[in-house]
Amino acid sequence: MKNWLTLSALLIGSSFLGVAVAGPSNNSLIVGTSQEPPNINDPWRTNNLAVATEITWYMEAHLLGKDDSGDLYPEIATRVPTLANGDYKIVKDAKGNVVRNSVTFSIRKDAKWSDGTPITPKDFQFWLKVQQDDRVPVPTREPWDKAKITVQDADTFTVTFDPPYLFADQITSSVGLNPAPSAAMEKAWNAFDAATKNLDPKTGAKQITDEWNKFIAQFTTSRGLPKVVSGPFKPSSWRAGNSLVLTRNPNYWLTPKGGADKYLQTVQYRFIADTNTLKVNILSGQLDALSYVGLTFDQAIEAQRSERGKYKTYFVPGATWEHVDIANAGPRAQSLGLTDKRVRQALLYSIDRDALVKALFQGKQPVSNTWVSPIGKLYKKDAKDYNYDPAKAKALFAAAGWKPGPDGILTKDGKKMSLNFTTTAGNKLRERVQQILQAQWKQVGVDVNIQNFPSTVVFSGDFAPRSAEGKWDLFMYAWSNDPSVERGDLWASQNIPSKDNAYAGQNYPNFDNADYDKLWNEAKTEFDLGARVKLFDKMQAIWTDEVPSLPLYFRANPYTKVPGLVNYTYTAYSLYPSWNAAAMGWASRGAAELNTQK
Amino acid sequence: MFNYALRRILQMIPLLLVISFVIFALTALQPGDPVDQLILGNSQITPEDVARLRAAYGLDQPIVVRYFFWLTHAFQGDFGWSRTFSAPAAAYVFQERLPNTLMLTLPALVLSTLIAVPLGIFSAVRQYSVLDYVLTFFSFVSFSAPIFWIGAMALWLFAIYLPQVTGGLISLPPGGLGSPDLAPDAGLWATFIDKLHYLILPLSILMLREIAVILRFLRASMLEVLNQDFVRTARAKGLPSRRVIYRHALRNAVLPIVTLLGLSIPGLFGGAVLTETVFSWPGMGRVIVEALTSKDFNVVMVALTFISLLTVVFQLLTDLAYATVDPRIRYS
């Protein structure tokens, strides 16, 4: 009995001893994230998750990378293709229209896969072949469905787009052409090909997708870790639901200043689904940094208050746009006056967005006036700013025929302006914004009923795309886009969801403007940036006048990192801290600071 | 008895078919599908892409057709692919998640029973004693305080406050399954200690609730039995108190506990959702929640059908156990 007691005491005692934490002592990094990706390093990005892309970038090199300023730099390629150096070519017809464009890449002689074999044009051809294959469930094939690769020599190849692709000169990971290890994947791909080639693509679609999943899972999952990678780190272990460990790839070619041994040798991702638990992990010093997918804004503000020099909290201006869509079409929108632009303008004049961002976000999330990111080249700096002006709002309502009734609520033809306002239930920040807006609208006589549902409900085909059927009048949510490949697609009438297109478009407010459409069509094929900026100026002028949606603010993405960790930075251009994985390290271990968080 | 058991087993087949269809229909009838999530982050997706993806995931078929497709494959041992976890649904649930849940919930049930039964007997036999009041207070607090709150407080205490005041001498990890930097060849003892480190908080929190439940049930049941005539008769016969309590009273009082344990075993496999969430323990409870929110139908089907199967099986076993524990019950 005594022995048992001693053993139990020893066990419990040893359990209470402190947990080893990584960091400068063993030149490693522990990153916490609230989401675990289903797979990583999938060159075809079939899951479309931010956390998957962030982790993939530790393991995946690209022809070109994009830094925190939005400037391109060569990684696998020897140089950035430009019109000036002749690697980027535009072919025009007699009328001056661009009919085709192409971009030529030369692969660096020292660019190798982690197994030591060279990266060749064949790896990019393999990627394109799979991307174009009808059996593969990639989210979208555009712009690769019409692209062609021509090999010039052992290291050089040309990608031709016919019809032309607007962003052909910016082939970074966010638009595709990711290197795929053809030698490592070929055998399994051939097996997939053999298993599915006799299946009917329509009736056997699900079977084909299941076979594809089995193929890709051999190279991308916790049970089938990526075997051959191109980036600065390679995966060494993945315990599903718990952690993923990456170790430095000795065959990676871009050496940071002073030598790779002065920089991180391992990176561990810890998957902590509950964000409160994630916060406890930061406070207790278990994590060196947070991933792009980490704390909520509120939690980050709380974490900032408890820093005590142990870590620092950053709020990175992002490209995620929070806004309130207004139903612009349908019988209900008609009866509530929402199809009248004066009513929409008045709704925007009635809310004090400056006060809102100051009160809730300490001004860290500045007010936006259009959907284009303020850091993007296409942003219209002098876009119409609907400064808070309740008097102007009341005048506009009155001009549209809406007069206050006995209870102060605006009324027209016996109908009260009573709007249903929806957002994602459970998102505390949005719910608070919603309550502030509801109170401000009440001041001008607009009655707002809050009707929130879980995100799985509001973003389903049964809800978000059906504003014309009266499912919602006001709908608050966010869109995210890389500001350097902004195309204005969201507002094209072609993208209005309807029964005919199985509610597939993403123009949820049903904004339909012929002038906007014309400019959008021109901008899609305008290859001169200066001219495209002018077209976008006009598009934003129309948009801000029509107000199909109420712009609120661009979200700032919070994260934390401990002092001494260098080059763990990102912006709305570079998207994730992992863009600079090779140069991440500890100052105390000799890592040189090349980038500071903007 | 044998005929009774056989009849019950045969009745399970249609029952499970109905249950599996209800689960399938309820999951499929939720608003939204996996393709909606792909649309959301990608403004370049065209209507054609959406139609192609829905067909690729088999979402363009009516629910009944999809259910029969699932059922025929399930009978062949193929429970489909998990989109969320990129693995065969059944293999993922049973190999990756179920062992974690059992690692947490089985010790919780066994230890809780071992602790709660003597405490429950003591509490009933010494009714209104100081310890009875203490135990009653403890069980009410454990029963009423929300797990996510107790969990958060425990995390704060053992992962933040105590490490600070003791200079790291007393420290427990704030969630997770184990140290990611533990070498794969660390050896059994090191792995066991590491696991224990991570297990200690979630296990304790889970046990608090279990102990409170068993203790309350047993105390109430014992009190009822202790006041019955046959116990008084046993005492009047001059039997020793220990023999009266353990041989006469406990055997009768334990019936509700058999029911309680029988029905809580399927719950063990379902996992402790809140505890798993607060302590980042990748078990069955979390997998069901994650699969439901991401519309991963195949995982939902595997996990919920399995728990339904366990529920009906353990109901039968509980009924049979009744007959063993209580000689008055006979099935024919």
Interface residues (C-beta under 8 A of the other chain):
Chain A: L11 I12 S14 S15 F16 L17 G18 V19 A20 A22 N26 S28 I30 P38 N39 N47 N48 L49 A50 P137 P139 T140 R141 E142 K202 A205 K206 I208 T209 D210 N213 K214 I216 A217 T220 T221 S222 R223 S237 R239 A240 G241 N242 S243 L244 V245 T266 Q268 R270 F271 I272 A273 D274 N276 T277 V280 N281 L283 S284 Q286 T456 V457 F459 S460 G461 D462 F463 W479 S480 N481 R487 D489 L490 N501 A502 A504 G505 Q506
Chain B: Q30 P31 G32 D33 D36 Q37 L38 I39 L40 G41 N42 S43 Q44 I45 T46 P47 D49 V50 A51 R52 L53 R54 A55 A56 Y57 G58 F69 G80 W81 S82 R83 T84 F85 S86 A87 Y92 E96 R97 N100 A152 L155 W156 A159 I160 P163 G168 L169 I170 S171 L172 P173 P174 G175 G176 L177 G178 S179 P180 D181 P184 I193 L196 H197 I200 T277 V278 F279 S280 P282 R286 E290 T293 K295
